């Protein structure tokens, strides 16, 4: 088995502090990554980045409406607008697409800006308040009076992708179908798509993620546990579970499910520990080490893992507070003290805006830059990836009407890029208000349509996730005022690509 | 004033269900005509709103206590609830158990290279996934098994196997002298004996002959089968696979229970077998595998006798050096999680100590706000709980009322390179020397119990945050549910950090008690509890007045910050009608009164019962189906105190049985 040999010492070298010694990709990635010749055509990658709280003023988050020069009636009476994203560079050398979406011109290049989309007018059309997985389709129990039927939770779409034979037609060399640090929920038995939907394995920092993906064997460096490698024993372990499952000892149905779930996990483990990459892994073996802050270190691990074929899916939960300027933050928590005050101009300008600017530049764009290395001639990992950044709430904290979405990458040619799309229906009859909704908001398109778009763009066909009676992904619940504001016929298209995006 | 029927009924409904956030039914409803602050009281009367005429002055004694409330639990025969699947070992249990297994495997080691502690520290435990836990739940209740768990367990098991079989010396310790002697003919027997002996520890029960043979054969996995002349006892050989296979067995990773005989009168419920009971006991009190004495009691049948069981319970729960360390640590874990004192729960005031407003509020005491203050505050609670549980066994009430201070001297080691912050100075009390030294006492009523200590008072801001204080008491101490806020009304009218004209209380009242959606929960359930602690500032210092600040211009010396100027003071108002028991109109003059009302309500005992039940049985309680167990726990802690209740749970019949009932389909 060909494996990457990274010693425990290497793994742990930087783990003691807030930064971690990890590979700095631009310095180690050759102009053309190894192994491209054996890659299946346009295999796709998915990264979802979710930040908490929201509260970014629309004027800060979105590009100017001036660029929205095209319109399309997507349903009778519902006119959506679109335009090309325009990158502007100021005298200080800062490039911007909007007030939040900005970075030094050398980082937010024209090339990267052309691979972005900004989407406005995507709604979770029910009472939610807070969630920790709604970004990707799991509207969790912290939600109050949840519109979705209680207890009917769906896995997040990264897990649908992870266990999709279409997304992963081959698992060769894949060490983890997906990795994440807090946004992901999956079936207890994902292979059978059965059992309760639960949190999935999560990593808390780059060191954990690095260990999960690059760990092989401590024997080479840990004197205390020295001993020669042994062949895998998973098959024998599976047998012990089967014996218990099929024996004559008393078991409850839940016990049997537990054993069945575990056996499926062991099968996946067997695949993982015998995974052989077809790629040239020399670049993964002895990376140049440098120090990066935690999210940037995580980005490096993700990019390296994508390049090495160890995984193709990652989701990240990022706290925007970490990118806020220090000094003016006097409240106990960002949520109560800052996000709740999103409509205080000074708070918006001095804290919320710079926090999200920092998050975009140092997390979202940082990852995109690390992925923008050639995987095949003229095609980068980013071209084959779909990187999405979204926020827990829209401009008003606790509200999910018109949540901003930013994407980077073309999903293997599936998506058009460079688009600013505004799906809001601005006609007076399409205003959503009352009941569980905060204030008055224009009706846009529903979140389950965004999720369906993400799934299809990453190669997962509708047949793999859609319920016959319910187009789109997952929960299709809408509270009454929303349904009332929707244009007639919009229902039928919920399972389709979002307008303007299909290549 | 008469109340309209339209107001009384929604209010009563609200109180019954723990408030929904929708009290009035929308704009223009009859409820909007009701007076603000009015609450339905038993008998249809009005409860006084906080600060209303008739509320006692601060420090005054509250009205005579109401009659002792009835228990919320009813013990009636009910069908046992459906079985949950086996819980996996928690991360702590897993680490402890592997550690103890290494010590068992290498007992008698002499060469430092064979030190099981060193070997254990070299195992890849870092691969274990994080264990997030929902607020209000316990780590033990987290039963998610992810791919990360399976992968980590595999790598740890493999590494442990290799380590134990790495050298002849370790093989001799692990398997026995027969593993390394010159006679290869005794190897099969030698291996079988090892599997039986070591396997009993790993699987926490004896192995039958078929299991011994199955695990023994693992030693030959890479040798194309067992045959003459093949030696699995080589260093780095097949014994490693035997160890790893055992460490990956379901009986090791899960709390596997099959039950023994049926329990009379309880359909679908079976008594635990002796070894299963030994495991439950050991993991409950020690969070690790049964030791030799407990296994022996299971083997010889004595554990199945009332006397033998009581003997083992007493031993595991005893104050003997080894046991007391473990059981005290584990039981503190219960309190720590119950009282929401985990690291991630703690405020971090040191993060804001350099802001101008915090500087103004803290004054000279700002230097006391170090990064060890949160942990110091938790250590004080730990010492307080330890004192009243183990050293001077007391009652749950003592935790809430004690005037003893356990604030240690500053500079005492905290065990992570940090030292204790100067809590005594914040309190204005003499420091406690720790150990057997008598703890100093506060003035009577000055700081009763845990709720008036830094761990519950320090806010992490310059302001006191009475809402969060109230929520915490309501949810954690009284076990009353409070819905999450689900609207942004408070965001459209945020509570300002400072006000030149109003106290924190006044600002909170103005923003949470005027809008019906907010008032439904804030007025009866949250604010009155929080206001009672306004006599303590954001650092936990006692105060009678609150300084009022005006926010001035931007501070050119600190980006994003402002200049603050104190413009006056206002007396703090700690009076409220806290409704510890919903509908109880008795007023409170402040923290001491509130604590008395809380103690009188007996609700903490019921809350303890719910929480300790969940900690013990690793699942959410079912007030109907678990009514008998809950009521026994409540009575025990009420009558006999904390230590007795912590122990008594394992003496209840429920602890010694398991339901195998199937979930009934929903109608």
HADDOCK unambig.tbl for C-alpha pairs under 7 A between the chains (distance, minus, plus):
assign (segid A and resid 128 and name CA) (segid B and resid 486 and name CA) 6.96 0.50 0.50
assign (segid A and resid 129 and name CA) (segid B and resid 486 and name CA) 4.81 0.50 0.50
assign (segid A and resid 129 and name CA) (segid B and resid 487 and name CA) 6.55 0.50 0.50
assign (segid A and resid 144 and name CA) (segid B and resid 483 and name CA) 6.99 0.50 0.50
assign (segid A and resid 144 and name CA) (segid B and resid 484 and name CA) 6.40 0.50 0.50
assign (segid A and resid 144 and name CA) (segid B and resid 486 and name CA) 6.30 0.50 0.50
assign (segid A and resid 198 and name CA) (segid B and resid 144 and name CA) 6.59 0.50 0.50
assign (segid A and resid 199 and name CA) (segid B and resid 144 and name CA) 6.91 0.50 0.50
assign (segid A and resid 200 and name CA) (segid B and resid 146 and name CA) 5.62 0.50 0.50
assign (segid A and resid 201 and name CA) (segid B and resid 129 and name CA) 5.98 0.50 0.50
assign (segid A and resid 201 and name CA) (segid B and resid 146 and name CA) 5.19 0.50 0.50
assign (segid A and resid 201 and name CA) (segid B and resid 147 and name CA) 6.41 0.50 0.50
assign (segid A and resid 201 and name CA) (segid B and resid 148 and name CA) 5.30 0.50 0.50
assign (segid A and resid 202 and name CA) (segid B and resid 129 and name CA) 6.08 0.50 0.50
assign (segid A and resid 202 and name CA) (segid B and resid 130 and name CA) 6.29 0.50 0.50
assign (segid A and resid 203 and name CA) (segid B and resid 129 and name CA) 6.35 0.50 0.50
assign (segid A and resid 203 and name CA) (segid B and resid 130 and name CA) 6.40 0.50 0.50
assign (segid A and resid 204 and name CA) (segid B and resid 130 and name CA) 6.72 0.50 0.50
assign (segid A and resid 208 and name CA) (segid B and resid 127 and name CA) 6.67 0.50 0.50
assign (segid A and resid 211 and name CA) (segid B and resid 127 and name CA) 6.46 0.50 0.50
assign (segid A and resid 212 and name CA) (segid B and resid 127 and name CA) 6.48 0.50 0.50
assign (segid A and resid 222 and name CA) (segid B and resid 122 and name CA) 6.27 0.50 0.50
assign (segid A and resid 224 and name CA) (segid B and resid 118 and name CA) 6.57 0.50 0.50
assign (segid A and resid 224 and name CA) (segid B and resid 119 and name CA) 4.94 0.50 0.50
assign (segid A and resid 224 and name CA) (segid B and resid 122 and name CA) 5.92 0.50 0.50
assign (segid A and resid 224 and name CA) (segid B and resid 163 and name CA) 6.87 0.50 0.50
assign (segid A and resid 225 and name CA) (segid B and resid 119 and name CA) 6.01 0.50 0.50
assign (segid A and resid 225 and name CA) (segid B and resid 122 and name CA) 6.20 0.50 0.50
assign (segid A and resid 225 and name CA) (segid B and resid 123 and name CA) 6.99 0.50 0.50
assign (segid A and resid 225 and name CA) (segid B and resid 159 and name CA) 6.31 0.50 0.50
assign (segid A and resid 225 and name CA) (segid B and resid 160 and name CA) 6.96 0.50 0.50
assign (segid A and resid 225 and name CA) (segid B and resid 162 and name CA) 6.56 0.50 0.50
assign (segid A and resid 225 and name CA) (segid B and resid 163 and name CA) 4.16 0.50 0.50
assign (segid A and resid 226 and name CA) (segid B and resid 162 and name CA) 6.91 0.50 0.50
assign (segid A and resid 226 and name CA) (segid B and resid 163 and name CA) 5.80 0.50 0.50
assign (segid A and resid 226 and name CA) (segid B and resid 166 and name CA) 6.42 0.50 0.50
assign (segid A and resid 227 and name CA) (segid B and resid 162 and name CA) 5.24 0.50 0.50
assign (segid A and resid 227 and name CA) (segid B and resid 163 and name CA) 6.10 0.50 0.50
assign (segid A and resid 227 and name CA) (segid B and resid 166 and name CA) 4.97 0.50 0.50
assign (segid A and resid 227 and name CA) (segid B and resid 236 and name CA) 5.46 0.50 0.50
assign (segid A and resid 228 and name CA) (segid B and resid 236 and name CA) 5.67 0.50 0.50
assign (segid A and resid 237 and name CA) (segid B and resid 245 and name CA) 6.13 0.50 0.50
assign (segid A and resid 237 and name CA) (segid B and resid 248 and name CA) 6.61 0.50 0.50
assign (segid A and resid 237 and name CA) (segid B and resid 249 and name CA) 6.69 0.50 0.50
assign (segid A and resid 240 and name CA) (segid B and resid 249 and name CA) 6.46 0.50 0.50
assign (segid A and resid 241 and name CA) (segid B and resid 250 and name CA) 6.34 0.50 0.50
assign (segid A and resid 249 and name CA) (segid B and resid 258 and name CA) 6.32 0.50 0.50
assign (segid A and resid 250 and name CA) (segid B and resid 258 and name CA) 5.04 0.50 0.50
assign (segid A and resid 251 and name CA) (segid B and resid 258 and name CA) 6.19 0.50 0.50
assign (segid A and resid 252 and name CA) (segid B and resid 83 and name CA) 6.57 0.50 0.50
assign (segid A and resid 252 and name CA) (segid B and resid 660 and name CA) 5.18 0.50 0.50
assign (segid A and resid 252 and name CA) (segid B and resid 662 and name CA) 6.86 0.50 0.50
assign (segid A and resid 253 and name CA) (segid B and resid 662 and name CA) 6.58 0.50 0.50
assign (segid A and resid 254 and name CA) (segid B and resid 83 and name CA) 6.85 0.50 0.50
assign (segid A and resid 254 and name CA) (segid B and resid 84 and name CA) 5.83 0.50 0.50
assign (segid A and resid 254 and name CA) (segid B and resid 85 and name CA) 4.28 0.50 0.50
assign (segid A and resid 255 and name CA) (segid B and resid 85 and name CA) 4.43 0.50 0.50
assign (segid A and resid 255 and name CA) (segid B and resid 86 and name CA) 5.85 0.50 0.50
assign (segid A and resid 258 and name CA) (segid B and resid 85 and name CA) 6.28 0.50 0.50
assign (segid A and resid 265 and name CA) (segid B and resid 147 and name CA) 5.96 0.50 0.50
assign (segid A and resid 265 and name CA) (segid B and resid 150 and name CA) 6.77 0.50 0.50
assign (segid A and resid 266 and name CA) (segid B and resid 150 and name CA) 6.97 0.50 0.50
assign (segid A and resid 269 and name CA) (segid B and resid 151 and name CA) 6.34 0.50 0.50
assign (segid A and resid 327 and name CA) (segid B and resid 355 and name CA) 6.06 0.50 0.50
assign (segid A and resid 327 and name CA) (segid B and resid 558 and name CA) 6.42 0.50 0.50
assign (segid A and resid 327 and name CA) (segid B and resid 559 and name CA) 6.17 0.50 0.50
assign (segid A and resid 327 and name CA) (segid B and resid 560 and name CA) 5.89 0.50 0.50
assign (segid A and resid 327 and name CA) (segid B and resid 561 and name CA) 5.94 0.50 0.50
assign (segid A and resid 328 and name CA) (segid B and resid 355 and name CA) 6.82 0.50 0.50
assign (segid A and resid 328 and name CA) (segid B and resid 559 and name CA) 6.97 0.50 0.50
assign (segid A and resid 328 and name CA) (segid B and resid 560 and name CA) 4.48 0.50 0.50
assign (segid A and resid 328 and name CA) (segid B and resid 561 and name CA) 4.48 0.50 0.50
assign (segid A and resid 329 and name CA) (segid B and resid 352 and name CA) 6.99 0.50 0.50
assign (segid A and resid 330 and name CA) (segid B and resid 352 and name CA) 5.77 0.50 0.50
assign (segid A and resid 330 and name CA) (segid B and resid 355 and name CA) 6.45 0.50 0.50
assign (segid A and resid 330 and name CA) (segid B and resid 461 and name CA) 6.11 0.50 0.50
assign (segid A and resid 330 and name CA) (segid B and resid 462 and name CA) 6.96 0.50 0.50
assign (segid A and resid 331 and name CA) (segid B and resid 461 and name CA) 5.09 0.50 0.50
assign (segid A and resid 332 and name CA) (segid B and resid 459 and name CA) 6.64 0.50 0.50
assign (segid A and resid 332 and name CA) (segid B and resid 460 and name CA) 4.70 0.50 0.50
assign (segid A and resid 332 and name CA) (segid B and resid 461 and name CA) 4.63 0.50 0.50
assign (segid A and resid 340 and name CA) (segid B and resid 491 and name CA) 4.49 0.50 0.50
assign (segid A and resid 340 and name CA) (segid B and resid 494 and name CA) 6.59 0.50 0.50
assign (segid A and resid 341 and name CA) (segid B and resid 491 and name CA) 5.72 0.50 0.50
assign (segid A and resid 341 and name CA) (segid B and resid 494 and name CA) 5.93 0.50 0.50
assign (segid A and resid 350 and name CA) (segid B and resid 560 and name CA) 6.43 0.50 0.50
assign (segid A and resid 397 and name CA) (segid B and resid 488 and name CA) 6.85 0.50 0.50
assign (segid A and resid 398 and name CA) (segid B and resid 486 and name CA) 6.83 0.50 0.50
assign (segid A and resid 398 and name CA) (segid B and resid 487 and name CA) 6.29 0.50 0.50
assign (segid A and resid 398 and name CA) (segid B and resid 488 and name CA) 6.18 0.50 0.50
assign (segid A and resid 438 and name CA) (segid B and resid 487 and name CA) 6.81 0.50 0.50
assign (segid A and resid 438 and name CA) (segid B and resid 488 and name CA) 6.98 0.50 0.50
